[in-house]
Amino acid sequence: MQFAKTPLCCPALNHYHFSLSDESSIIPGSLGLLPSASLAGAPSLPSSPSFKPTSGLYEPIHGSAPDIAGKGIANPIGTILSAALLLRYSLGLEKQAQLIEVAVRKALDAKDAGGLELRTADLGGSVGTKEIGDKIVELLKTSY
């Protein structure tokens, strides 16, 4: 709790950062779903007349997941959503960022909610990395 209140209090800051990101994955159900952005400053909204691009490093919170690299089972959604953050905060392309988010949502949403209900192994499904990535690209192409 102390770390959440004052993050600079703790000497092993990086260790705690990773612990928090791993624990936060409980909320959506998987580390594979979460994007991240390490920004060089406070981002401004692309819709703001005074928008200023913010430099940043964008990646999924799970990093490169070397233990499953090349197996076709990694969930690419954290990476895809990180691209949406890049579009929004570094390039000011809000509409395009939203299109990516909507495509991801449709790929994941339950069929009774109008979605495709795709699930990679980390979400209890059997859809592979390429299949879900290709489906999200297809959804983007039909919405753009």
N, C-alpha and C positions, 0 to 999 in steps of 0.2 A: 504494500500500500504506500509506503514511504516513497518508493521509486515513482509511482504514478503521480504523486503530489509534486515531487521535486526530482526530476530525472537525473540531474547532475550530482545528486548526493552520493551516488554509488560508484565505487572505484572500478568495478567491472561492468561498465556501461554497456559494452557490446554484448556481453553474455546475457544481460537482462533484456536487451533489445530483442535478441533472438527468442528468448523465453516468452516474451510478451506476444511476439508475432505468431509463434507456434500455438500459444494458448488462445489467441484471438481467432484462430481457424475453427474453433468449436462452433462459433456463431453461424457461419455459412455452411459448415460441414466438411470443409477440406482446405488444406493449404493451397491446393491447385487452383482455387477460385479467386484468390486475393491478389490484386495488383499492388504495386507500391511505387512511390516517387520520392526521391531524395532531391529536394528542390534547393536552388541557390538563393531563394528568397521567398517571401510571401507571394503566392500567386494572385493575380488579378483575374476577374471574370472576363471571358472573351466578349461578353455582351456589353461590357463597360466601355464608354467612349475613350477612357484613358487606359485601355488595355496595354500592358507591357508584357512581352514574352518573358517567361521565367526559364532559365536553363535548369536542366535536371537530368538525373539518371533514373531510368524507368526499367523496372523488372518485376517479375512476380515475387512475392515474399519468400517463396521456397528456393529462390536462386536457380541454379542450373540443374538440380536434382541428378547429380552424376550417377547415383546408384541405379537409376532406371533409364539412363541415356541410351538411345538406340533401340529400345525395346518396343516402342510404339504404344506405350501405356501411360505416358505422362499426360496430365490434364493441361491443355494449352490455354485455358481460359484466363488464368492470372496474367499470362504474357499478353494475350489479346486485349484484356482490359487495361494493362499498362500502356499499350499503344494508344488507347482512348485517352488516357491521362496525358500522354505526350501531345496528342492533337489539341487537347483542351488548353493545357497550361503553357506549353512551349511554342505552339504554333497558332493558338487562338482560333482553332477550328471546332467550335462548339457543336455545330450541326453534325459534322462527321463523327465526332466523339459519341454523340447521342445515338447515331445510327449503329455504331459498333455495340454499344450497350444494349440497344433494343434487339439486335441480332443474337447476342449472347443470351439475353433473357428468353427469347423465343426458343432457342435451342434447348434451354434447361427447363422451361415451364412445363407443367403437366399437360398431357393431351387434352384433358377436360377443360383446361384454361386456354386452349388454342396453341399450345406449344408442341414441341417435338419430343420432350421428355428424354433427351439424350443424357446418358450417364457414363462417365469413364469409371475405371476400376476403383478409384479412390472414393467415388460416390456410390459404390455398390453395383455398378453396371458393367457392361462388357464392350462399350464403344471405345475404339482406339483413338490415339492422338490425331492421326490424319483424317479419320472419318468425321470427328466432331469439328476439327478445324475447317475441313472442306465444306461442311454443312453451314457453318457460320459465314464463310465467304459467299456461299450460294445465297444465303439470306440477305447479306449485304448487297449483292448484285441486284436482287429483286426489289430492294427498297431504295436504291439510289437513283 
